[in-house]
Amino acid sequence: MIFFALVAAFICAKVRVVAGAVVFTVVALVLFVGTPAGNGLPSAVASFLHAVNGAATPVLTKTDPGSEAVG
């Protein structure tokens, strides 16, 4: 079923039906997460986003003491 959802997404993308391609891609992703191979995917994505957030937060919130930035 995952394979057919990916093929359907590819066909929709080829004929430029964006909504159909997105829907079939989401269906394939949900089906993949439901398998034992994709069981760890949500925690892996959460861990990656946590690492990106931890690396980006100091850079985004840093203010230069000599600047006239408000905040």
Phi and psi in degrees as a GROMACS rama.xvg file:
@    title "Ramachandran Plot"
@    xaxis  label "Phi"
@    yaxis  label "Psi"
@TYPE xy
-63.6798  -43.9678  ILE-2
-59.7753  -44.3894  PHE-3
-66.4996  -35.7685  PHE-4
-65.8367  -39.7108  ALA-5
-68.0224  -38.9822  LEU-6
-64.3305  -41.7935  VAL-7
-64.5718  -39.4617  ALA-8
-63.7849  -40.1181  ALA-9
-63.9996  -43.1292  PHE-10
-64.3533  -42.8902  ILE-11
-63.0742  -37.5238  CYS-12
-68.3512  -36.676  ALA-13
-65.4206  -36.2965  LYS-14
-94.243  10.3759  VAL-15
60.7761  43.4523  ARG-16
-105.345  88.8742  VAL-17
-63.8811  -43.7391  VAL-18
-60.6111  -42.3492  ALA-19
-64.9424  -40.4991  GLY-20
-64.2561  -40.274  ALA-21
-66.6545  -43.803  VAL-22
-62.6611  -46.5552  VAL-23
-66.9962  -32.3186  PHE-24
-68.4816  -41.3776  THR-25
-64.8452  -40.1271  VAL-26
-61.3129  -44.2342  VAL-27
-63.5547  -39.5651  ALA-28
-65.7009  -42.9504  LEU-29
-63.8254  -42.0148  VAL-30
-64.8103  -37.317  LEU-31
-68.1788  -40.4732  PHE-32
-65.3457  -27.8372  VAL-33
-74.2198  -10.9664  GLY-34
-88.5344  161.117  THR-35
-62.5264  -31.2411  PRO-36
-69.1544  -33.4977  ALA-37
-98.2378  8.86351  GLY-38
-62.841  -33.8316  ASN-39
-88.5727  -0.368133  GLY-40
-61.8664  -45.8278  LEU-41
-60.6055  -40.8776  PRO-42
-70.0037  -32.9802  SER-43
-67.7512  -41.2047  ALA-44
-65.8155  -42.0258  VAL-45
-63.6398  -40.3186  ALA-46
-65.2925  -41.4096  SER-47
-63.9841  -45.5193  PHE-48
-65.9215  -34.1076  LEU-49
-65.8317  -40.2338  HIS-50
-66.0862  -41.5203  ALA-51
-64.847  -41.7135  VAL-52
-64.5992  -41.519  ASN-53
-65.2742  -33.2283  GLY-54
-79.5691  -31.6223  ALA-55
-88.5895  -27.3906  ALA-56
-60.6016  -47.2362  THR-57
-62.3316  -34.7645  PRO-58
-70.3516  -39.7043  VAL-59
-76.5855  -27.1915  LEU-60
-101.123  -1.75115  THR-61
-71.9475  130.021  LYS-62
-117.571  143.301  THR-63
-82.2209  124.793  ASP-64
-61.8015  -26.42  PRO-65
-86.3978  -8.47732  GLY-66
-84.626  168.521  SER-67
-100.717  31.778  GLU-68
-70.6855  141.065  ALA-69
-92.1093  134.87  VAL-70
